[in-house]
Amino acid sequence: MGKMIELRNVCKNYSIGKEVIHALDHASLVINEGEFVSIIGPSGSGKSTLMNIIGCLDIADEGDYILDGIPIEDYTEDELADIRNEKIGFVFQNFNLISKLTAEENVELPLIYHKIKRGERDKRVEEALKRVGLEQRATHYPTELSGGQQQRVAIARALATKPSLILADEPTGNLDSQTTIEIMELFRDLHKQGNTIVLITHDNNVAMQAERSINILDGRLTEVAR
């Protein structure tokens, strides 16, 4: 398995008034293909900044980000957009579902953007909903689903594009403890099926369910000993 993500001495600073916040302070990290890694830290530790850089939503001020062996600055804007759309499946804390669309329509939406033909779209949507155990709720709207089911739809939407990397930002942040257990079981199953997963969380119990955990504090990364 090759390296999928490599960060070398990545820095990202923000100015708030006269104060400079070091959101990432010489952060270095390697994540190999097929790994399940959690990044754990309190709010304000730089977690979201790190996710935005890994997800090609933001660019570092200093340091190198090498994705699949290619430095990020060598990609064009269009190529970065393709990476965000095709290579990375995003899962967010607040699900980001469109309330006017059914579960299957939410899952189908990124495939429409990708101009994937109807027959292939239908197949992928059905497959993705089956993988998260929601094929029976395909025609339900988000308001008719529990929080856990909504997060499953969001995960199915991320899976439908067949990404090589799933980036999950506090995916259990809005869920009760029982639903959190179920969603984490689902992530573990997806990992067993070969998906590379990076999960960002402030919850130690959630973090420990990944193969590896990396601590982030004041923009610095340290591997958590197991």
C-alpha positions in Angstrom: 0.0 0.0 0.0 1.4 3.4 -1.0 1.3 6.7 0.7 -2.0 8.5 0.0 -1.5 11.6 2.1 1.8 13.2 3.1 2.0 16.5 4.9 5.5 17.9 5.5 5.9 20.9 8.0 2.6 22.4 7.0 1.8 25.8 8.5 -1.5 27.7 8.3 -1.9 31.0 10.1 -4.9 33.3 10.6 -5.0 36.9 11.8 -7.7 37.9 14.2 -7.2 41.6 14.9 -3.6 41.9 15.9 -3.3 38.3 17.0 -1.9 35.6 14.8 -3.4 32.1 15.3 -1.1 29.2 14.3 -3.9 26.8 13.2 -1.3 24.4 11.9 2.3 24.7 13.2 4.8 22.6 11.2 2.4 19.7 11.0 3.7 16.5 9.4 1.7 13.4 8.8 1.7 10.3 6.5 -1.5 8.3 5.8 -1.2 5.2 3.7 -3.8 3.8 1.4 -6.4 1.6 3.2 -5.7 3.1 6.7 -8.3 4.2 9.2 -6.9 7.2 11.1 -8.6 9.4 13.6 -7.4 13.0 14.4 -8.4 14.0 17.8 -8.3 17.4 19.5 -10.4 20.0 21.3 -12.2 22.7 19.5 -9.8 25.4 18.3 -6.9 22.9 18.0 -6.6 23.2 14.2 -8.7 20.1 13.4 -10.9 21.8 10.8 -8.0 23.6 9.2 -6.2 20.2 8.8 -9.3 18.7 7.3 -9.7 21.6 4.9 -6.1 21.2 3.7 -6.3 17.4 3.4 -9.7 17.9 1.5 -8.2 20.4 -0.9 -10.6 23.1 0.4 -7.8 25.3 1.6 -4.1 25.7 0.9 -1.2 25.8 3.4 0.9 28.9 3.9 4.1 26.9 4.2 5.1 23.3 3.8 4.2 20.5 1.4 1.1 18.5 0.8 1.6 15.5 -1.4 -1.5 13.7 -2.5 -1.1 10.4 -4.3 2.6 11.2 -4.9 1.9 14.6 -6.5 2.6 17.9 -4.7 -0.7 19.8 -4.4 0.7 22.9 -6.0 1.3 20.9 -9.2 -2.5 20.4 -9.7 -4.5 23.0 -11.6 -7.7 24.5 -10.1 -9.8 22.2 -12.3 -7.8 19.1 -11.2 -8.3 20.1 -7.6 -12.0 20.4 -8.2 -12.0 16.9 -9.7 -10.1 15.6 -6.7 -12.7 17.1 -4.3 -15.5 15.6 -6.4 -14.1 12.2 -7.3 -11.3 11.2 -5.0 -12.7 12.5 -1.7 -16.0 11.6 0.0 -16.9 14.2 2.6 -19.1 13.4 5.7 -20.0 16.3 8.0 -21.3 16.7 11.5 -24.6 18.2 10.4 -25.2 15.8 7.5 -25.7 18.6 4.9 -28.6 16.8 3.3 -31.1 18.7 1.1 -34.5 18.6 2.9 -36.6 18.7 -0.4 -34.9 15.6 -1.7 -35.4 12.0 -0.7 -32.6 9.8 0.6 -31.9 8.4 -2.8 -32.1 11.8 -4.5 -29.5 13.2 -2.0 -27.2 10.3 -2.7 -27.7 10.7 -6.5 -26.9 14.5 -6.5 -23.1 14.3 -6.8 -23.4 11.7 -9.5 -25.6 14.1 -11.5 -22.8 16.7 -11.1 -20.4 14.1 -12.4 -22.6 13.6 -15.5 -22.9 9.9 -14.8 -25.5 8.2 -16.9 -28.9 7.4 -15.5 -28.5 3.6 -15.4 -25.1 3.7 -13.7 -26.5 6.4 -11.2 -29.4 4.2 -10.2 -27.1 1.2 -9.7 -24.6 3.2 -7.5 -27.4 4.8 -5.4 -28.9 1.5 -4.7 -25.6 -0.1 -3.9 -24.5 2.8 -1.6 -27.8 2.8 0.4 -27.5 -1.0 0.7 -24.0 -0.6 2.1 -25.3 1.7 4.9 -28.4 -0.5 5.5 -31.0 2.0 4.3 -32.3 0.5 1.1 -35.8 0.3 2.7 -35.8 4.1 3.4 -34.7 5.3 -0.1 -37.9 7.3 -0.8 -38.0 9.0 2.7 -37.1 12.6 3.1 -34.5 13.7 5.7 -37.3 14.9 8.1 -38.7 11.4 8.1 -35.4 9.9 9.2 -33.6 9.8 12.6 -30.2 11.6 13.0 -28.4 8.3 12.6 -30.3 7.5 9.4 -29.6 10.9 8.1 -25.9 10.4 8.7 -26.1 7.0 7.0 -27.6 8.8 3.9 -24.7 11.3 4.1 -22.2 8.4 4.2 -24.0 6.7 1.3 -23.7 10.0 -0.7 -20.0 10.1 0.0 -19.6 6.4 -1.1 -21.6 6.8 -4.3 -18.8 8.6 -6.1 -16.5 5.7 -5.2 -13.9 7.9 -3.6 -10.4 6.6 -2.6 -10.6 8.7 0.6 -13.4 9.3 3.1 -13.0 12.5 5.2 -15.4 12.6 8.1 -15.5 15.8 10.2 -17.1 15.1 13.7 -19.5 12.6 12.0 -21.0 11.6 15.4 -21.0 15.1 16.9 -24.8 15.4 16.7 -25.7 11.8 17.5 -26.6 10.1 20.8 -24.3 7.4 22.2 -26.1 4.4 20.8 -26.3 5.9 17.3 -22.6 6.8 17.6 -21.8 3.2 18.2 -23.8 2.2 15.1 -22.2 4.8 12.9 -18.7 3.8 14.1 -19.4 0.2 13.3 -20.4 1.3 9.8 -17.1 3.2 9.4 -15.2 0.1 10.6 -17.0 -2.1 8.0 -16.2 0.4 5.3 -12.6 0.3 6.3 -12.6 -3.5 6.1 -14.0 -3.2 2.6 -10.8 -1.2 1.6 -11.7 2.4 2.1 -9.1 4.9 3.4 -10.8 6.9 6.2 -9.7 10.0 8.1 -12.0 10.8 10.9 -11.8 14.1 12.8 -13.3 14.1 16.3 -13.0 15.6 19.8 -14.3 12.4 21.4 -11.7 10.0 22.7 -14.0 7.0 22.6 -14.7 7.6 18.9 -11.0 8.2 18.1 -9.9 5.0 19.7 -12.0 3.0 17.2 -9.7 3.8 14.4 -6.5 1.8 13.7 -4.3 4.9 14.5 -5.0 8.1 16.3 -3.2 11.4 15.9 -3.5 14.1 18.5 -3.7 17.7 17.4 -3.2 20.5 19.9 -2.3 24.2 19.1 -1.7 23.1 15.5 0.8 20.4 16.3 0.4 16.7 15.5 1.6 13.8 17.6 0.9 10.1 17.2 -1.1 8.6 20.0 0.7 5.5 21.5 -1.6 2.5 21.7 
